[in-house]
Amino acid sequence: MINFTKIIAALLVLLATLLGGYAWMLSRQPAPQAPAGASPAPAAAKQSDKPQAPTFAVVVAAKPLAAGQEIPADALRVEQLTINPAGAFKETSALAGRVPVIDLGEGSPLLEGQLVSGLALRVEEGERAVAVRADEVMGVGNKVQPGDFVDVFVMLKSDGKDVDRSQARLLMARKRVLAFGNASVDGLPSKAPADNRGGGNPAVQQRNNEPPRTAVLAVPVQDINRLTAAESTGKLLLALRNPLDTAMPDPALFAELPTALQPQAPKRGEPPRPPLEGLNLAQAGLITSDLVSGGSAGARRAAATETRAVTRTAPRSTGAGTRAGLEVEMIRGDRSETVRY
């Protein structure tokens, strides 16, 4: 029995030796190369199991965009990005004509916060948004709403000794209201009762309940001087009008007000310069006394400062006979004085 066990053990040792030698021979042989173009099956399976990252359509700048310049339609394109920033756009049609507030490089996503927004977009070309003081009486009992059209009247009061010279007149007609108090045409207002506004927030309700203190009007730039001068010297009053009423006063019936600054006369040979308008008329300015008097104060002021000398030869008698002398007439306003030399 002992001999039989020894024989079995010897056979197992021999078998193990043979298997080890065979394994060593296999390890010495080169590994078979895979055919060209074939990919390992395990790697392909592993790649197919990996989830693909989602992409989003985002509008980006196709070329650099300058701040303050209108965005042309050909400066935009849509790209598939792995990020979707807050405020991004999906279509280029919503961005053509908008104005960025910062410089944007090529490939930069365009976001709502990077574009001009608010009340400035409601101001037409040649207009400016101007705020004037407002109260319940001036604002038609606080019934004025953003988007309404109003006539602006001015009340100019004289002192107690000259009450008859106080005047009230139409200053500007059919001006658009951009904002009144906390409400504005860019989407802030609410015509609902004050109790229903603010969503139950006491701070918001208190702010909405405050009486309006300012009214913002869209005013042509050449008329801002008249508005500011009238507000500083008198009291403004808004008269609410129907938006379908487009009647306007005829400016040809009244003389134009003189400007505070006089433009330079054209040089010899140059054609006459056209009347001032727009920004040039605004820069020329307005004197308050001319606004009050309709320009007659400017005429009196020019006459009072005019000094004209007329020189002529006239005989002058003396005790010994006559001889020629100089006679100068000085005219100052309504006064005339002749001086002989």
C-alpha positions, 0 to 999 in steps of 0.5 A: 500500500505504501509503495502504491502511494509513492507511485501515485505521488511520483506520477503527479510530480511528473505530470506537474513538471510536464505541464510547467514545461508546456506553459513555459514554451507557450509563454515564449511564443509571440502573441497573435496580432489582430487584423488591421481595423479590428478593435478589441471586443472588450474595449468596444463593449466598454466604450458603448457602455459609457454614457454620452454627455448631453449637448445644448444649442447656444448662440455664440459670437461668430466674431468679436462684438464691441460694447455699445454697438448693435449686433448684426445678424451675421455676427451670430451662430448656434453651437452645440455646447456641453454647458447651458449657461443661465440666460443663454439664447437658443436662436439668433433671431432674438439677438439681432439688433441688441447691444452688448454692454461689454466687449465679447470675443469670438465664440463667447456665449451671449447671455441676457445679462450682457446686453442692454436692457431696461428703460433705455430701449424704450427711448427713440432715436433723437429722444432722451428720457428726462425725469421731472418732479411729480405730485398728485396734482401734477400727475392728474391725481396719480392717474398717469400710467406709463405709456400715456401721452400728456401735454406739459403746461408751465405756470410762471409766477411773478412776484406779489407786486406784479401778479398780472405778469404771471403766465401759464402756457403749453410748453410741450405737446403729446409727450410719452410717459416712460415711467411714473413713480415705480411703474415704467414701460419696461415691464415693472408696473401693475394696475392692480390695487396696491393691496394685491401687489407685492405677494404679501411682502410688507416691504414691497407693498409699502414701496408700491403704496408710496406716492409717485415723486418723479415722472419720466418723459420721452423728450426730443433732445432740442426741447430739454432746455425748455423743460429744465428751465421751466421746471426751475423757474415755474411749476409743471402740470401734466394734462392727460390726453387720449392717445388717438388725439394727435393734434399739435400746435403750429410752431410757425405761428411763433418766433423761435427763441434765441439761443444762449450761444450764437453760432459762428458766422460763415466765412466769406464764400461759404453758403449760409448755414442751416438753422440749428436743430437736434444736438446743436440746438441743445448745445446752444442753450436757452436763457430763462428770461427768453423762455418767459418773454418769448424772446422779446427779452433777448431783443431788448437786451441786444438793443441795450448793449448796441452802440453804434457810431456814425461819423460825419463831417459837419461845419462848426461855427466859431467866433472867427468863422467856420471850420470843419469838425467831427460829429459822432452820434452814440446810440444806446438802446432808445437813447441817442447822443451826439458828440462834437469834436 
